Amino acid sequence: MRENGLPVVRCLLASAILVASAIGFAMAKSSAQRDDLSASDRQRVASVTRPAEDFSKPERFEAMAAGAATVRDFSIKAAFDAPSASLSFEQRGDFNLGEALFAKLWVSSPASTKASDGLGPLFNARACSSCHIGNGRGRAPDGTGDAGSLVLGLRSGHGPYEIYGAQLQTRAVQGHAAEAEVTVSYEDVPVRLDDGTLVMLRKPNYDVGGLAYGALGPDTSLLPRLAPPLLGLGLVEQIALSDLEALSDPDDRDGDGISGRLNRVRDPHDGSLVAGRFGWKASQPSVRVQSAAAFNVDIGLSTTLFPQHAGDCTPAQRACLAAPHGAQAQSDDVEVSDAALDLVAFYSAHITVPARRDVNDPQVLKGKELFYRAGCVSCHQPKFVTLRDPDGGPNSFQLIWPYSDFLLHDMGEGLADPGSDPLAREWRTPPLWGIGLTQAVLKHGAYLHDGRARSLTEAVLWHGGEAAAARDAFAAMHADERRALVRFLKSL
């Protein structure tokens, strides 16, 4: 049955309306609880974060995805490289220094360039920018031998693999053997939409060869990951915890089929249990910790948070542990000093989000309405107002539009990691801001955690679990409706 040109399954439409109402109620309740806001501010925040109801025109400030930090004038090529528009002259200097460290190619020890040695001995990349290509998502395997910038995490039972650690390292410095070679192939998965359109998805298969330190155990799970985009990380860090808690419903008490939950993780600064916000599994609590963990596991560099000079090497890899390292007394006895880590974290936290395009376009507005009606906003929460934080700098008290609740959701068996890990089927809702420029900036699609989806249509059709109803609503749309919804996504 159809109504006003939109596919209507009445229970689904009613559910979508209830979801939007529930989101609005949750955000209003959360705003009332925020102690960083005055009474008048709480009313303002509740008003501006209320879900959209009128789809005939854009919402106020909708084009400004990152609030005052949004860059309005940008070239497509550099759309993901711009600093926050709110940075001061002095902060721009720190941003540029952090960018240089982010792009720096590290070398093995010992080396004459003491400020740049300490690589590995086993590693996946020599620079942060090697995985976060153009500050966007990583490059997916092509299925013909080039693994792109994919990395494979490892789990044995409920922990890292005892010989190879948390992640397979496919590169090594001279005199050491890389842990393995990774080959990726794809098989076709045909999906027939309700109007007869055939969409061919691709399912990745992973083969690990050339294992240099012994066989993998029979219970070892391979966890494929591409680097996610870096846009707006500092703004995400400034979202009030109470706002995220208000959206969390791990037991699905409201019966809407959506049971997002916060992932609680240990903060290595003090060992406290805090909310994870970053990474595909929301496994990192802050931009600084995320940066330090990547230095350690991906590049093999020590920080005061992760002081292992040999990175992800294990006790079974004795030569790796005994290799020279680049730690120096003047660098806090680690390879990446606190000062250097702070600059990289500052850079990563202030890469801004480009302004929306075509927000007034009728097709985009129709696609936005379809996005709401399909229930996509159940997880892709459109907007927040960040903390009014005197230490938050330019990321403080901004209306932002990330389209994520930053919670873990069961996404079904099709996207699940192998193995019995309780998090296997759960993924943090990825923010959608900037997603419409991915193809133009990076010259590839590579969506989802492993890059299997070559288009936004494919990415939607891989959704399952809690997102199955939204996926089915998309599949039930006519072709022009699907085009409108994708056009809306491409405007983000």
C-alpha positions in Angstrom: 0.0 0.0 0.0 1.2 3.5 -0.9 0.4 6.9 0.5 1.7 10.3 -0.8 4.2 8.6 -3.0 5.9 6.9 0.0 5.9 3.2 0.7 3.8 2.7 3.8 3.7 -0.5 5.9 1.5 1.0 8.6 3.0 -0.7 11.6 6.5 0.4 10.4 5.4 4.0 9.8 3.8 4.1 13.3 7.0 2.6 14.7 9.1 5.3 13.0 6.9 8.0 14.4 7.2 6.5 17.9 11.0 6.2 17.5 11.3 9.9 16.6 9.1 10.8 19.6 11.1 8.6 21.9 14.3 10.2 20.7 12.9 13.6 21.3 11.7 12.7 24.7 15.1 11.1 25.6 17.0 14.2 24.5 14.7 16.5 26.3 15.0 14.5 29.5 18.8 14.4 29.1 19.0 18.1 28.6 17.0 18.7 31.8 19.7 16.6 33.6 22.8 18.4 32.2 24.5 20.4 35.0 26.6 22.3 32.4 23.6 24.2 31.3 21.5 27.0 32.8 17.7 26.5 32.9 17.3 28.7 29.8 20.0 26.8 28.0 18.3 23.5 28.8 15.1 24.7 27.1 17.1 25.9 24.0 19.0 22.6 23.7 15.8 20.5 24.1 14.2 22.7 21.3 17.0 22.5 18.8 17.7 18.8 19.2 14.1 17.8 18.8 13.7 15.5 15.8 12.5 17.0 12.5 8.8 17.0 11.8 8.6 19.4 8.8 10.4 18.0 5.7 9.4 20.7 3.3 12.4 22.8 4.2 15.8 22.4 6.0 16.0 22.8 9.7 17.7 25.9 11.0 21.5 25.6 10.9 21.2 22.1 9.3 24.0 22.9 6.7 26.4 23.6 9.6 27.2 20.0 10.4 29.9 20.9 13.0 28.4 24.1 14.3 30.8 27.1 14.3 33.7 24.7 13.5 32.2 23.9 10.1 34.2 24.8 7.0 31.9 26.4 4.4 34.4 27.1 1.7 36.5 24.1 0.7 37.8 22.3 -2.3 36.6 18.8 -2.8 40.2 17.4 -2.8 40.9 18.9 0.6 37.5 18.6 2.2 38.7 16.3 4.9 41.9 18.1 5.7 40.6 21.4 7.1 41.0 22.5 10.7 38.1 23.7 12.7 37.0 27.1 11.6 37.0 28.2 15.2 40.7 27.7 15.9 42.7 30.7 17.0 46.0 31.6 15.3 48.0 29.9 18.0 45.8 26.8 17.9 46.4 26.7 14.1 50.1 26.3 14.9 49.5 23.3 17.1 47.2 21.9 14.5 49.9 22.1 11.9 52.5 20.6 14.1 50.2 17.7 14.9 49.5 17.2 11.2 53.2 17.0 10.5 53.6 14.3 13.2 50.5 12.5 11.9 52.1 12.3 8.5 55.6 11.5 9.6 57.3 8.3 8.4 58.9 6.5 11.3 62.2 4.6 10.9 63.7 1.6 12.7 66.2 1.9 15.5 69.0 2.8 15.8 68.9 5.8 13.4 70.5 9.2 13.1 67.1 10.8 13.2 66.4 10.2 16.9 63.1 12.0 16.9 61.8 9.6 14.3 63.1 6.2 15.2 61.5 3.3 17.0 59.4 1.8 14.2 58.2 -1.7 14.8 60.0 -4.0 14.8 56.6 -5.4 13.5 54.1 -3.0 12.1 51.3 -2.3 9.7 52.1 1.2 8.7 54.9 3.8 9.1 52.6 6.8 9.5 49.2 7.5 10.9 48.2 8.9 7.5 49.0 5.7 5.8 45.8 4.1 7.2 43.7 7.3 7.5 44.1 8.2 3.9 43.3 11.9 3.4 41.8 11.7 6.9 39.0 9.6 5.5 38.3 5.9 5.6 41.0 3.3 4.7 41.4 1.8 1.3 39.6 -1.6 1.0 41.1 -4.7 -0.5 40.6 -5.0 -4.2 40.0 -8.8 -4.2 42.9 -9.4 -6.6 45.8 -9.4 -4.2 46.1 -5.9 -2.9 44.9 -5.9 0.7 44.7 -2.1 0.8 45.0 -0.7 4.3 43.0 -3.4 5.9 44.3 -4.9 9.2 43.3 -8.1 10.8 42.7 -8.2 14.6 43.0 -11.5 16.4 41.1 -13.1 19.2 41.5 -16.5 20.7 38.7 -17.3 23.1 38.1 -13.9 24.8 41.6 -12.4 24.4 44.4 -11.5 22.0 46.2 -14.4 20.4 49.1 -15.6 22.6 51.7 -15.7 19.8 50.6 -13.0 17.4 49.0 -10.5 19.9 46.0 -8.3 19.2 46.7 -7.7 15.5 48.5 -9.4 12.6 51.5 -7.3 11.6 52.1 -7.6 7.9 55.4 -5.6 7.7 58.7 -5.7 9.6 61.9 -3.8 9.9 65.1 -5.2 8.4 66.2 -8.4 10.2 62.8 -9.4 11.3 60.0 -11.4 9.7 56.5 -10.0 9.2 54.0 -12.1 10.9 51.9 -13.0 7.9 50.5 -12.2 4.5 46.8 -11.4 4.1 44.8 -12.2 1.0 41.2 -11.1 0.5 38.7 -12.5 -2.0 35.0 -11.8 -2.5 32.0 -13.8 -3.3 28.8 -12.4 -4.7 25.6 -12.2 -2.6 22.6 -11.4 -4.7 19.8 -9.4 -3.1 16.4 -8.8 -4.9 14.6 -5.7 -3.9 10.8 -5.5 -3.7 10.5 -3.7 -7.1 12.6 -6.5 -8.8 15.9 -4.6 -8.8 18.9 -7.0 -8.3 21.7 -5.7 -6.2 24.9 -7.7 -6.0 26.6 -7.4 -2.6 30.1 -8.8 -2.0 31.1 -10.9 1.0 34.8 -10.9 1.9 36.8 -14.0 2.6 40.2 -13.8 4.4 43.2 -16.1 3.9 46.3 -15.8 6.1 49.5 -17.3 4.8 53.2 -17.1 5.4 52.8 -17.3 9.2 56.3 -16.6 10.5 55.9 -17.5 14.2 53.8 -20.7 14.2 50.3 -21.7 13.2 47.1 -19.9 14.4 45.1 -21.9 16.9 41.8 -23.5 15.7 39.7 -21.1 17.8 41.4 -17.9 16.4 39.0 -15.3 15.0 40.1 -12.9 12.3 38.7 -9.4 12.8 39.0 -7.2 9.7 39.1 -3.5 10.2 39.6 -0.4 8.0 40.6 2.9 9.6 37.4 5.1 10.0 37.2 8.7 9.0 38.6 11.3 11.4 36.1 14.1 11.0 34.7 15.8 14.0 36.3 13.6 16.7 36.8 16.4 19.1 33.2 17.3 18.9 32.1 13.7 19.6 34.4 13.9 22.7 32.3 16.9 23.9 28.9 15.2 23.7 27.4 15.1 27.1 27.5 11.5 28.6 24.0 12.0 29.8 22.8 12.6 26.2 24.2 9.2 25.2 22.9 7.5 28.3 19.4 8.9 27.5 19.5 7.2 24.1 20.8 3.9 25.6 18.2 1.1 26.0 20.1 -2.1 26.4 17.0 -4.2 27.5 14.7 -2.6 24.9 12.3 -1.5 27.6 10.3 0.6 25.1 9.8 -2.4 22.8 10.9 -0.7 19.6 13.4 -3.4 18.7 16.4 -1.1 19.2 18.6 -1.9 22.2 21.7 0.3 21.9 24.1 0.4 24.8 27.2 2.2 25.9 30.4 0.2 25.8 32.2 0.7 29.1 36.0 0.5 28.8 39.1 1.1 30.9 40.8 4.5 30.6 44.6 3.8 30.7 45.2 7.2 32.3 43.8 6.2 35.6 42.2 2.7 35.2 38.6 4.1 35.6 35.7 2.5 33.8 34.3 5.0 31.3 32.2 5.2 28.2 33.9 4.2 24.9 33.1 6.5 22.0 35.7 5.8 19.3 36.5 2.9 17.0 34.2 0.4 15.3 33.4 -1.2 18.7 33.5 2.0 20.8 36.5 0.5 22.4 38.4 3.8 23.0 37.3 6.5 25.5 39.1 9.5 24.0 41.0 10.9 21.0 44.2 10.8 23.0 43.9 7.2 24.0 42.8 6.2 20.5 45.9 7.9 19.1 48.2 6.2 21.6 46.7 2.8 20.9 47.2 3.2 17.2 50.8 4.3 17.7 51.4 1.2 19.7 49.6 -1.5 17.7 49.8 -0.2 14.2 53.2 1.4 14.1 55.0 -0.3 17.1 55.7 2.9 19.0 55.5 3.3 22.8 53.8 6.1 24.7 53.4 6.7 28.4 49.9 5.2 28.1 51.2 2.1 26.2 54.9 1.9 27.2 55.7 -1.3 25.3 58.5 -0.3 23.0 58.0 -3.3 20.8 54.3 -2.5 20.2 52.2 -5.6 19.8 55.0 -8.1 20.0 54.4 -11.0 22.5 56.7 -13.0 24.8 56.7 -15.7 22.1 58.5 -13.2 19.7 61.8 -12.9 21.6 63.8 -11.3 18.8 61.2 -8.6 18.5 61.2 -7.8 22.2 65.0 -7.7 22.3 65.4 -5.4 19.3 66.7 -1.8 19.7 64.1 0.8 20.4 63.9 4.6 20.1 62.9 5.6 23.6 64.9 8.5 25.0 65.1 10.2 28.4 64.2 13.6 26.9 61.1 12.0 25.4 59.6 10.7 28.6 61.5 7.4 28.2 59.2 6.4 25.4 59.2 6.7 21.6 56.3 9.2 21.3 56.6 11.8 24.1 53.5 13.2 25.8 54.1 16.5 24.0 54.1 14.7 20.6 51.0 12.6 21.5 49.2 15.7 22.7 49.9 17.4 19.3 48.6 14.4 17.4 45.6 14.2 19.5 44.9 17.9 19.1 45.2 17.6 15.4 42.9 14.6 15.3 40.3 16.4 17.5 40.1 19.5 15.4 39.8 18.1 11.8 36.5 19.6 11.1 33.4 18.6 9.0 32.6 20.2 5.7 29.3 22.0 5.3 26.3 20.2 4.0 25.4 20.6 0.3 22.0 20.9 -1.3 20.0 21.0 1.9 17.2 22.9 0.0 17.0 20.4 -2.8 13.5 18.8 -3.0 15.0 15.4 -3.6 17.3 15.7 -0.6 14.4 16.8 1.6 12.3 13.8 0.3 15.2 11.5 1.1 15.5 13.0 4.6 11.9 12.2 5.2 12.3 8.7 4.0 15.4 8.3 6.2 13.2 9.3 9.2 10.2 7.2 8.1 12.3 4.1 7.6 13.5 4.4 11.2 17.2 5.1 10.4 17.2 7.8 13.1 16.7 5.1 15.7 20.4 4.7 15.7 21.7 7.5 13.5 20.7 10.3 16.0 20.8 13.5 13.9 22.0 16.1 16.3 23.5 17.0 19.7 24.6 20.2 21.5 28.0 19.7 22.9 29.0 20.5 26.5 29.3 24.0 27.7 32.9 23.3 28.8 35.4 26.0 29.6 38.2 23.5 28.7 36.4 22.3 25.5 37.8 25.1 23.4 36.2 25.6 20.0 34.3 22.3 20.4 32.3 23.7 23.4 28.5 24.4 23.2 28.0 23.6 19.5 24.9 22.3 17.7 26.3 19.4 15.7 24.8 16.9 13.2 26.8 13.6 13.3 23.9 11.3 12.7 25.0 8.7 15.3 24.1 7.7 18.8 27.6 6.3 19.4 26.1 3.2 21.0 26.6 -0.4 20.3 23.9 -2.2 18.3 23.4 -5.8 17.2 23.8 -5.5 13.4 23.0 -9.2 12.6 24.9 -12.2 11.5 25.9 -10.9 8.1 28.2 -8.2 9.6 29.2 -10.2 12.7 32.8 -10.9 13.6 33.5 -14.6 13.8 33.9 -16.3 17.2 32.0 -16.2 20.5 33.0 -12.7 21.6 30.0 -11.0 23.2 30.7 -8.0 21.0 30.8 -10.1 17.8 27.4 -8.8 16.4 27.6 -5.4 18.0 28.9 -2.3 16.3 29.1 1.4 17.2 26.8 3.4 15.0 29.2 5.3 12.7 28.6 9.0 12.3 27.5 9.9 8.8 28.7 13.4 8.5 31.0 13.8 5.5 30.0 10.4 4.1 28.6 12.1 0.9 32.1 13.3 0.0 33.9 10.0 0.4 33.8 9.0 -3.3 34.8 12.5 -4.5 37.6 13.0 -2.0 39.1 9.5 -1.8 38.1 8.1 -5.2 36.6 5.0 -3.6 33.6 4.0 -1.6 34.7 1.2 0.8 31.9 1.5 3.4 31.4 -0.5 6.6 34.1 -1.8 8.9 35.8 -3.9 6.3 35.1 -1.9 3.2 32.9 -4.6 1.6 30.2 -2.1 0.5 31.1 -0.3 -2.7 28.1 2.1 -2.5 25.8 3.5 0.1 23.0 1.2 -1.3 25.2 -1.8 -0.6 26.0 -0.5 2.9 22.3 -0.1 3.8 21.5 -3.6 2.5 24.1 -5.2 4.7 22.3 -3.9 7.8 20.6 -6.6 9.9 19.7 -7.3 13.5 18.3 -4.2 15.1 18.5 -2.4 11.7 16.7 -5.1 9.8 13.4 -3.2 9.8 15.0 0.0 8.4 16.8 -2.1 5.7 13.6 -3.8 4.7 11.9 -0.4 4.5 14.7 0.7 2.1 14.3 -2.5 0.1 10.5 -1.9 -0.2 10.9 1.6 -1.7 10.5 2.4 -5.4 13.7 3.2 -7.2 13.1 6.9 -7.2 12.6 6.8 -3.4 15.8 4.9 -2.9 17.6 7.4 -5.1 16.2 10.2 -2.9 17.3 8.6 0.3 20.8 8.0 -1.1 20.9 11.6 -2.4 20.1 12.7 1.2 23.0 10.6 2.5 25.3 12.1 -0.2 24.4 15.6 1.0 25.8 14.8 4.5 
